[in-house]
Each structure stands twice: as structure tokens, then as C-alpha cells.
Amino acid sequence: MAVPKKATDSWGVEREEWLSSRDERVRDTHADADGQIVVVGQPFEVGDAHFLFPGDTDGLPEKIINCRCTTIPVVS
């Protein structure tokens, strides 16, 4: 996937961070992805999968069902 020179969301945010629920129910791979920062529109590496966002329906059901992760904007 080609990366645009300046990727932003509709608010002008250029980067986003994966945020897990940080509790005992979080999948190990989702906990490992916690804090990962990517350019908006680029996938997060979550275990052996790549998700554009938590719960990405392109992912396998066992990796996305009941996912409680979210993303937050990274501002500098």
C-alpha cells in the first residue's frame, strides 16, 4: 500500500495510537499492540495480523470478536 505524502484524518491528525483495555481480558496480541503508533490509514501490526483499526472486519473472527481496543489521535 502506498503511503500518501501527508496522510491525515478529517481532523488533520497524522498519526494514531492503538489503545488496549489494559485488563486481564485483553488478548495477548492486542496488549502487545498497545502503544503502537502508525500513520493514519496505515495498518497496525497485531500479532500476525494487520488491522486498520480495532475490530477491523477484514480480520479473523477469533481476533476481532469482543475486541474492546480503540485508537487515539497522536498530537504533537
C-alpha positions as CSV (number, residue, x, y, z in Angstrom):
1,M,0.0,0.0,0.0
2,A,1.5,3.3,-1.0
3,V,1.7,5.9,1.8
4,P,0.5,9.4,0.8
5,K,3.0,12.2,1.4
6,K,0.8,13.6,4.1
7,A,-2.0,11.3,5.4
8,T,-4.5,12.8,7.8
9,D,-7.9,12.1,9.0
10,S,-10.8,14.6,8.7
11,W,-9.5,16.5,11.8
12,G,-6.0,16.8,10.4
13,V,-4.5,14.1,12.7
14,E,-1.5,12.5,11.0
15,R,-0.8,9.6,13.5
16,E,-2.9,7.3,15.7
17,E,-2.1,5.0,18.6
18,W,-3.5,1.6,19.4
19,L,-5.0,1.5,22.9
20,S,-6.0,-1.8,24.6
21,S,-8.4,-2.1,27.5
22,R,-5.3,-2.9,29.7
23,D,-7.1,-5.5,31.8
24,E,-6.9,-9.3,32.3
25,R,-9.4,-10.0,29.4
26,V,-7.3,-8.4,26.7
27,R,-5.8,-10.8,24.1
28,D,-2.0,-11.0,24.4
29,T,-1.6,-9.8,20.8
30,H,-3.8,-6.8,21.5
31,A,-1.9,-6.0,24.7
32,D,1.4,-6.2,22.7
33,A,0.0,-3.8,20.2
34,D,-0.9,-1.3,22.9
35,G,1.0,2.0,22.4
36,Q,1.8,1.2,18.7
37,I,1.7,4.4,16.6
38,V,1.0,4.4,12.9
39,V,0.3,7.0,10.2
40,V,-3.4,7.4,9.7
41,G,-4.6,5.0,7.1
42,Q,-1.8,2.5,7.7
43,P,-2.3,-0.8,9.4
44,F,-1.4,-1.8,12.9
45,E,0.6,-5.0,13.4
46,V,-1.4,-7.1,15.8
47,G,0.3,-10.5,16.3
48,D,0.5,-12.0,12.8
49,A,-2.4,-9.8,11.5
50,H,-2.7,-6.2,10.2
51,F,-5.7,-4.1,11.2
52,L,-6.6,-0.7,10.1
53,F,-8.5,-0.2,13.3
54,P,-9.6,-2.4,16.3
55,G,-12.4,-4.7,15.2
56,D,-11.4,-4.4,11.5
57,T,-13.8,-6.8,9.8
58,D,-11.0,-7.9,7.4
59,G,-9.6,-9.8,10.5
60,L,-10.3,-13.3,11.5
61,P,-13.4,-13.6,13.9
62,E,-11.3,-15.1,16.7
63,K,-9.1,-12.0,16.6
64,I,-11.7,-9.3,16.4
65,I,-14.9,-10.5,18.2
66,N,-15.4,-8.8,21.5
67,C,-12.3,-6.5,20.9
68,R,-12.5,-3.6,23.3
69,C,-9.5,-1.8,22.0
70,T,-9.6,1.7,20.4
71,T,-7.4,4.2,18.8
72,I,-6.5,7.7,20.0
73,P,-5.0,10.5,18.0
74,V,-1.4,11.4,18.4
75,V,-0.9,15.1,18.5
76,S,2.5,16.8,18.7
